[in-house]
């Protein structure tokens, strides 16, 4: 068990390191600073990269089974510290404690699940004249930049993918939510050789140094489209391999034959879990005109039942928006939508500080309105009417985003056909936000490059190498 009363520290070469520079960490439920942690700069980054490069040959030399055993110990330690990590995560991120517990558990199970995927050499040709084999070699050092909405889960996937395939890693969490990741660094210190993983908290300038650093071979970034483009541009200087999991504007198409009350519950959760701060949350709902009014009414009932408050309160179902900048953006989009549409809001925000936004079902908007066109990343979402399913598909696809989407119907075969026409990386039927360690996830269009999870995700941390032998 780690000491949650100890000062926060960076992890560099197996050592816990402090710095004079500090980050203030705000509890979004109060809007006030509740903790401080070290802030790394170029000196600490250089030390972490050097440590990772020193550790790489020995880590690379281990087999998949040995590396998987280390990851299993990491996952077990996450589970053993689940409650303390979850409480800290709620304090710095804002989500309800139950969702924080789920995130820690998900990170542990995902990490183990990734190690169940086999990566074996492939014999392409073996005859009397030639032997040709395709192998996969680790890239070296991976830089992993994680966002503030799910900092543990969104670190676990790329981290364990990098480690399992023989790479070393440097993790940089968002400056808004560094604390839980730093505590996880203390766990990693106990289960991995020194230097294999280094954890550096720091501001946006540290991210720019990381993506440009010549000693880093691969970047995994999860975050906004705008920042993803900057990451890609910065990484181009050294032709780093990149995996980008970026934003989405996921559409849910609801056909006329659904059980409205049942689907409303599922859609409301998919749109507002973590107060809507999920890249693959439902962001727009297209409902057939025959059930439109009933679905809007059922969604409004769900919004009215939601309890907005501090995530540490057991009764809370929706916590605050994580940071002031995002809070102001959600408020701006909501204010714009109020000028054009009709709001069906849930309970008002709590008294006092905190970045709270009441859940709202918005009707009467046009495709040109900002709440429809832009990713809101908050618990305010539009419901739009359609008559013809061809029109719904066209409207759902009319976006620069392409992360995910879903279709809802009792006619599963029909829904599956419609789902196959959505221009997204993942199209679900009668579900949303369902991911697994052995199923690839990622975005089309501007929602990303590459895939996480599955063999496809692991290959992103490997360099294919052909061994071609002439026998005669």
WOZI-V120702 format. One record per helix or strand of 2 or more residues. SS is the DSSP state (h for helix, s for strand). FROM is the first residue (numbers start at 1). LEN is the number of residues. If there is no record, write none. Layout:
# WOZI-V120702
SS/FROM/LEN, SS/FROM/LEN
This chain:
# WOZI-V120702
s/10/3, s/15/3, s/22/6, s/32/7, h/42/20, h/64/17, h/82/12, h/97/18, s/122/5, s/130/9, s/141/5, h/153/12, s/168/5, h/179/13, s/197/3, h/204/9, s/218/5, h/225/14, s/241/5, s/250/5, h/260/17, s/282/7, h/292/14, h/324/15, s/342/4, s/360/4, h/370/4, s/380/7, h/389/9, s/404/5, h/412/8, s/426/4, h/445/3, s/448/2, h/454/6, s/462/9
